[in-house]
Amino acid sequence: MKTEYDLSAMKARKNPYASKLKKSVTMRLSEDVIGYFKQMSDEAGVPYQSLINLYLRDCAANHKKIDITWQKA
């Protein structure tokens, strides 16, 4: 291994994974929601944050809409 490398001849190129990078955000989730995903993560062997990300990605990919209208009694 050389002690120094000449990188001046290298050509710059864009990061091919830049579109897949994740951004850290802070969210307030109910304890029951976190518990649900943690239980699923134990069964699947996947971190619960990854499961939440996969679920939200599926919602976005399939253009799922949530009905947030309140039912009248």
N, C-alpha and C positions, 0 to 999 in steps of 0.2 A: 504494500500500500504506500502510495506517495504521501509525503508530508504536505504537499500543496498541489492543488489541481487548478488548471486554467479553464475557467467556465465562460470566458469571453466569447468563445466560438459557438456556444450553445444558442439555439433559437428558442425564443419564448413561445409558450403555447398556453392556451386556456386550460384551466382545471376541468377535466371531463366530469368530475363528480360535484361540481359547484351547485348544480341544480338539485342535487340530492342531500345537500348539507342541511342539518337541522338547526333551528333557532331555539334558544332557551327562552321560555316564557313562564310567567307565574300565573297559575290558575287557582281559583278557590273551588274545590270539589267537595261534595257531601261525603261524609265518612262511609255511608253505605255504598256509594259509587266506588270509592277507593277499595273498600272491602271486596266488592264484587270482582273488580279487575285483579286484585291481589289473589283471590281464590282461583280465578282462571289462570293466572300466571303460575301458581304453584302446580296446577294440573298440566299446563302446557310446557313448563320449564322455560318460560320467556319472561323477561322483566315486565312488570305491570305497566310501566310507562310506554314500553314498546307496543303492548296490546292496545292501549288507549290510542296511540298514534296510528296503528293499523286500522282500528275501527273508524277513527275520524277520516283517515285517508280513503277508506271504502265509501263512507258517506259522501265525501267530496267527489270521488270518481263516478259515483252513481247518481249524483245530484239529488240526494235524499233531502227532503224537506220535513221539518217537524211542525206539527200543529200545536201552536201555543195559545190557541183561543181557550178561554175559560168556559167551562160548562155551567149553564145557569141551573140552579136547583129548582 
